[in-house]
Amino acid sequence: EGIAFADDTVWITNDRDGTVMSIDPSTNEAGRAIDVGLGPRGVAADGGDVWATSYIEKAVTHVDVATGKTAEIEVDQGGEDVTVAFGKVWAAATIDGTLAVIDPATDEVLKKIPVGPGVIDVVAEGDYLWAINNLDGTLSAIDPESYDILETIDVGSSPRQIAAGDGVLWVTNEGDLSVTRIALAG
Protein backbone atom coordinates (compact mmCIF):
# COMPACT_ATOMS: atom_id res chain seq x y z
CA GLU A 1 0.00 0.00 0.00
CA GLY A 2 2.55 2.62 1.07
CA ILE A 3 6.06 3.50 -0.04
CA ALA A 4 8.58 6.04 1.22
CA PHE A 5 12.24 6.87 0.62
CA ALA A 6 14.68 8.42 3.09
CA ASP A 7 18.36 8.07 3.95
CA ASP A 8 19.12 5.73 1.04
CA THR A 9 16.40 3.28 2.10
CA VAL A 10 13.03 2.44 0.59
CA TRP A 11 10.26 1.54 3.05
CA ILE A 12 7.07 -0.30 2.07
CA THR A 13 4.02 -1.42 4.01
CA ASN A 14 2.73 -4.96 3.70
CA ASP A 15 -0.97 -5.23 4.43
CA ARG A 16 -0.91 -9.03 4.40
CA ASP A 17 1.48 -9.50 7.30
CA GLY A 18 1.18 -6.14 9.09
CA THR A 19 4.75 -5.00 8.58
CA VAL A 20 6.95 -2.31 7.13
CA MET A 21 10.01 -3.54 5.28
CA SER A 22 13.21 -1.85 4.25
CA ILE A 23 14.74 -2.26 0.80
CA ASP A 24 18.28 -1.31 -0.17
CA PRO A 25 17.83 0.49 -3.52
CA SER A 26 21.44 -0.13 -4.57
CA THR A 27 21.01 -3.92 -4.41
CA ASN A 28 17.19 -4.29 -4.41
CA GLU A 29 17.65 -6.56 -1.40
CA ALA A 30 14.84 -6.71 1.13
CA GLY A 31 15.84 -5.96 4.69
CA ARG A 32 14.08 -6.64 7.91
CA ALA A 33 10.32 -6.61 8.33
CA ILE A 34 9.03 -4.77 11.39
CA ASP A 35 5.57 -5.48 12.83
CA VAL A 36 3.35 -2.39 12.81
CA GLY A 37 -0.08 -3.94 13.41
CA LEU A 38 -3.07 -4.80 11.28
CA GLY A 39 -3.77 -3.08 7.98
CA PRO A 40 -0.79 -0.79 7.44
CA ARG A 41 -1.40 1.73 4.66
CA GLY A 42 0.71 4.86 4.55
CA VAL A 43 4.38 5.08 5.45
CA ALA A 44 6.74 8.02 5.93
CA ALA A 45 10.43 8.09 6.79
CA ASP A 46 12.69 10.82 8.09
CA GLY A 47 16.16 10.35 9.50
CA GLY A 48 16.24 7.23 11.63
CA ASP A 49 12.47 7.04 12.06
CA VAL A 50 9.59 5.47 10.15
CA TRP A 51 5.85 5.98 10.74
CA ALA A 52 3.09 3.71 9.41
CA THR A 53 -0.66 4.23 9.58
CA SER A 54 -3.17 1.44 10.18
CA TYR A 55 -6.52 1.43 8.43
CA ILE A 56 -7.88 -1.17 10.87
CA GLU A 57 -6.36 -0.14 14.19
CA LYS A 58 -6.68 3.39 15.54
CA ALA A 59 -2.93 3.87 15.45
CA VAL A 60 0.19 5.20 13.84
CA THR A 61 3.23 3.09 14.61
CA HIS A 62 6.54 4.92 15.12
CA VAL A 63 9.61 2.78 14.38
CA ASP A 64 13.09 3.68 15.62
CA VAL A 65 15.12 2.19 12.77
CA ALA A 66 18.37 1.86 14.76
CA THR A 67 16.82 -0.19 17.55
CA GLY A 68 13.76 -1.67 15.85
CA LYS A 69 11.65 -0.51 18.79
CA THR A 70 8.11 0.57 18.04
CA ALA A 71 5.64 2.89 19.74
CA GLU A 72 1.94 2.85 18.97
CA ILE A 73 0.30 6.28 18.85
CA GLU A 74 -3.48 6.36 19.20
CA VAL A 75 -5.23 8.33 16.45
CA ASP A 76 -8.63 8.17 14.78
CA GLN A 77 -10.09 5.34 12.70
CA GLY A 78 -9.19 4.69 9.08
CA GLY A 79 -5.49 5.52 8.81
CA GLU A 80 -4.44 6.18 5.24
CA ASP A 81 -1.53 8.44 4.40
CA VAL A 82 1.21 9.88 6.62
CA THR A 83 3.90 12.46 5.93
CA VAL A 84 6.69 14.19 7.84
CA ALA A 85 6.90 17.95 7.31
CA PHE A 86 7.42 21.17 9.23
CA GLY A 87 8.97 19.23 12.12
CA LYS A 88 5.83 17.15 12.71
CA VAL A 89 4.17 13.92 11.59
CA TRP A 90 0.77 14.29 9.89
CA ALA A 91 -1.55 11.25 9.67
CA ALA A 92 -4.83 11.13 7.74
CA ALA A 93 -7.73 9.12 9.22
CA THR A 94 -10.29 8.78 6.45
CA ILE A 95 -13.18 7.26 8.44
CA ASP A 96 -13.18 9.80 11.26
CA GLY A 97 -12.09 12.60 8.92
CA THR A 98 -9.19 13.97 10.92
CA LEU A 99 -5.57 14.83 10.33
CA ALA A 100 -3.55 13.96 13.44
CA VAL A 101 -0.55 16.18 14.18
CA ILE A 102 2.13 14.21 16.04
CA ASP A 103 5.28 15.42 17.78
CA PRO A 104 7.98 13.06 16.43
CA ALA A 105 10.17 13.46 19.53
CA THR A 106 7.50 12.52 22.08
CA ASP A 107 4.90 10.62 19.98
CA GLU A 108 2.27 12.92 21.49
CA VAL A 109 -0.77 13.83 19.40
CA LEU A 110 -0.73 17.63 19.43
CA LYS A 111 -4.00 18.15 17.58
CA LYS A 112 -6.62 16.38 15.51
CA ILE A 113 -7.66 18.70 12.68
CA PRO A 114 -11.22 18.03 11.45
CA VAL A 115 -10.79 17.91 7.67
CA GLY A 116 -13.92 15.80 7.05
CA PRO A 117 -14.71 12.13 6.43
CA GLY A 118 -12.73 10.96 3.44
CA VAL A 119 -9.40 12.69 4.13
CA ILE A 120 -7.11 10.25 2.38
CA ASP A 121 -3.77 11.77 1.32
CA VAL A 122 -1.53 14.55 2.57
CA VAL A 123 1.56 16.33 1.28
CA ALA A 124 3.64 19.40 2.12
CA GLU A 125 4.41 22.01 -0.51
CA GLY A 126 5.37 25.63 -0.09
CA ASP A 127 4.31 27.01 3.26
CA TYR A 128 1.36 24.66 3.76
CA LEU A 129 0.19 21.15 4.21
CA TRP A 130 -2.34 19.94 1.62
CA ALA A 131 -4.95 17.24 2.31
CA ILE A 132 -7.38 15.72 -0.17
CA ASN A 133 -10.86 14.56 0.76
CA ASN A 134 -12.08 11.60 -1.27
CA LEU A 135 -15.76 11.95 -0.36
CA ASP A 136 -16.38 15.60 -1.17
CA GLY A 137 -13.79 16.07 -3.93
CA THR A 138 -11.78 18.79 -2.25
CA LEU A 139 -8.25 19.82 -1.37
CA SER A 140 -7.60 21.71 1.87
CA ALA A 141 -4.67 24.04 2.57
CA ILE A 142 -3.61 23.77 6.22
CA ASP A 143 -1.36 26.15 8.14
CA PRO A 144 1.31 23.97 9.83
CA GLU A 145 1.62 26.30 12.83
CA SER A 146 -1.96 27.34 13.66
CA TYR A 147 -3.53 24.13 12.23
CA ASP A 148 -6.21 26.27 10.59
CA ILE A 149 -7.75 25.21 7.30
CA LEU A 150 -7.04 28.27 5.16
CA GLU A 151 -8.71 27.30 1.93
CA THR A 152 -10.71 24.46 0.41
CA ILE A 153 -10.60 23.89 -3.35
CA ASP A 154 -12.78 21.64 -5.52
CA VAL A 155 -10.50 19.26 -7.43
CA GLY A 156 -12.64 16.56 -9.05
CA SER A 157 -14.61 13.42 -8.37
CA SER A 158 -13.17 11.07 -5.73
CA PRO A 159 -9.60 12.38 -5.47
CA ARG A 160 -7.24 9.59 -4.40
CA GLN A 161 -3.62 10.76 -4.39
CA ILE A 162 -1.67 13.98 -4.35
CA ALA A 163 1.89 14.77 -5.40
CA ALA A 164 3.76 18.04 -5.15
CA GLY A 165 6.89 19.68 -6.40
CA ASP A 166 8.22 22.95 -7.75
CA GLY A 167 5.19 24.89 -6.54
CA VAL A 168 2.63 22.64 -8.25
CA LEU A 169 0.11 20.17 -6.79
CA TRP A 170 -1.14 17.20 -8.80
CA VAL A 171 -4.29 15.32 -7.72
CA THR A 172 -5.58 12.09 -9.26
CA ASN A 173 -9.37 11.79 -9.37
CA GLU A 174 -10.76 8.23 -9.53
CA GLY A 175 -14.37 9.26 -10.06
CA ASP A 176 -13.86 11.00 -13.39
CA LEU A 177 -10.45 9.55 -14.34
CA SER A 178 -8.81 12.97 -14.37
CA VAL A 179 -5.77 14.69 -12.96
CA THR A 180 -6.05 18.17 -11.49
CA ARG A 181 -3.04 20.52 -11.65
CA ILE A 182 -2.88 23.43 -9.20
CA ALA A 183 -0.10 26.00 -9.54
CA LEU A 184 0.60 27.63 -6.21
CA ALA A 185 1.19 31.37 -5.99
CA GLY A 186 4.64 32.44 -5.03
C-alpha positions in Angstrom: 0.0 0.0 0.0 2.5 2.6 1.1 6.1 3.5 0.0 8.6 6.0 1.2 12.2 6.9 0.6 14.7 8.4 3.1 18.4 8.1 3.9 19.1 5.7 1.0 16.4 3.3 2.1 13.0 2.4 0.6 10.3 1.5 3.0 7.1 -0.3 2.1 4.0 -1.4 4.0 2.7 -5.0 3.7 -1.0 -5.2 4.4 -0.9 -9.0 4.4 1.5 -9.5 7.3 1.2 -6.1 9.1 4.7 -5.0 8.6 6.9 -2.3 7.1 10.0 -3.5 5.3 13.2 -1.8 4.2 14.7 -2.3 0.8 18.3 -1.3 -0.2 17.8 0.5 -3.5 21.4 -0.1 -4.6 21.0 -3.9 -4.4 17.2 -4.3 -4.4 17.6 -6.6 -1.4 14.8 -6.7 1.1 15.8 -6.0 4.7 14.1 -6.6 7.9 10.3 -6.6 8.3 9.0 -4.8 11.4 5.6 -5.5 12.8 3.4 -2.4 12.8 -0.1 -3.9 13.4 -3.1 -4.8 11.3 -3.8 -3.1 8.0 -0.8 -0.8 7.4 -1.4 1.7 4.7 0.7 4.9 4.6 4.4 5.1 5.5 6.7 8.0 5.9 10.4 8.1 6.8 12.7 10.8 8.1 16.2 10.3 9.5 16.2 7.2 11.6 12.5 7.0 12.1 9.6 5.5 10.1 5.9 6.0 10.7 3.1 3.7 9.4 -0.7 4.2 9.6 -3.2 1.4 10.2 -6.5 1.4 8.4 -7.9 -1.2 10.9 -6.4 -0.1 14.2 -6.7 3.4 15.5 -2.9 3.9 15.4 0.2 5.2 13.8 3.2 3.1 14.6 6.5 4.9 15.1 9.6 2.8 14.4 13.1 3.7 15.6 15.1 2.2 12.8 18.4 1.9 14.8 16.8 -0.2 17.6 13.8 -1.7 15.8 11.6 -0.5 18.8 8.1 0.6 18.0 5.6 2.9 19.7 1.9 2.8 19.0 0.3 6.3 18.8 -3.5 6.4 19.2 -5.2 8.3 16.5 -8.6 8.2 14.8 -10.1 5.3 12.7 -9.2 4.7 9.1 -5.5 5.5 8.8 -4.4 6.2 5.2 -1.5 8.4 4.4 1.2 9.9 6.6 3.9 12.5 5.9 6.7 14.2 7.8 6.9 18.0 7.3 7.4 21.2 9.2 9.0 19.2 12.1 5.8 17.1 12.7 4.2 13.9 11.6 0.8 14.3 9.9 -1.6 11.3 9.7 -4.8 11.1 7.7 -7.7 9.1 9.2 -10.3 8.8 6.5 -13.2 7.3 8.4 -13.2 9.8 11.3 -12.1 12.6 8.9 -9.2 14.0 10.9 -5.6 14.8 10.3 -3.5 14.0 13.4 -0.6 16.2 14.2 2.1 14.2 16.0 5.3 15.4 17.8 8.0 13.1 16.4 10.2 13.5 19.5 7.5 12.5 22.1 4.9 10.6 20.0 2.3 12.9 21.5 -0.8 13.8 19.4 -0.7 17.6 19.4 -4.0 18.2 17.6 -6.6 16.4 15.5 -7.7 18.7 12.7 -11.2 18.0 11.5 -10.8 17.9 7.7 -13.9 15.8 7.1 -14.7 12.1 6.4 -12.7 11.0 3.4 -9.4 12.7 4.1 -7.1 10.2 2.4 -3.8 11.8 1.3 -1.5 14.5 2.6 1.6 16.3 1.3 3.6 19.4 2.1 4.4 22.0 -0.5 5.4 25.6 -0.1 4.3 27.0 3.3 1.4 24.7 3.8 0.2 21.1 4.2 -2.3 19.9 1.6 -4.9 17.2 2.3 -7.4 15.7 -0.2 -10.9 14.6 0.8 -12.1 11.6 -1.3 -15.8 12.0 -0.4 -16.4 15.6 -1.2 -13.8 16.1 -3.9 -11.8 18.8 -2.2 -8.2 19.8 -1.4 -7.6 21.7 1.9 -4.7 24.0 2.6 -3.6 23.8 6.2 -1.4 26.2 8.1 1.3 24.0 9.8 1.6 26.3 12.8 -2.0 27.3 13.7 -3.5 24.1 12.2 -6.2 26.3 10.6 -7.8 25.2 7.3 -7.0 28.3 5.2 -8.7 27.3 1.9 -10.7 24.5 0.4 -10.6 23.9 -3.4 -12.8 21.6 -5.5 -10.5 19.3 -7.4 -12.6 16.6 -9.1 -14.6 13.4 -8.4 -13.2 11.1 -5.7 -9.6 12.4 -5.5 -7.2 9.6 -4.4 -3.6 10.8 -4.4 -1.7 14.0 -4.3 1.9 14.8 -5.4 3.8 18.0 -5.1 6.9 19.7 -6.4 8.2 23.0 -7.8 5.2 24.9 -6.5 2.6 22.6 -8.2 0.1 20.2 -6.8 -1.1 17.2 -8.8 -4.3 15.3 -7.7 -5.6 12.1 -9.3 -9.4 11.8 -9.4 -10.8 8.2 -9.5 -14.4 9.3 -10.1 -13.9 11.0 -13.4 -10.4 9.6 -14.3 -8.8 13.0 -14.4 -5.8 14.7 -13.0 -6.1 18.2 -11.5 -3.0 20.5 -11.6 -2.9 23.4 -9.2 -0.1 26.0 -9.5 0.6 27.6 -6.2 1.2 31.4 -6.0 4.6 32.4 -5.0 
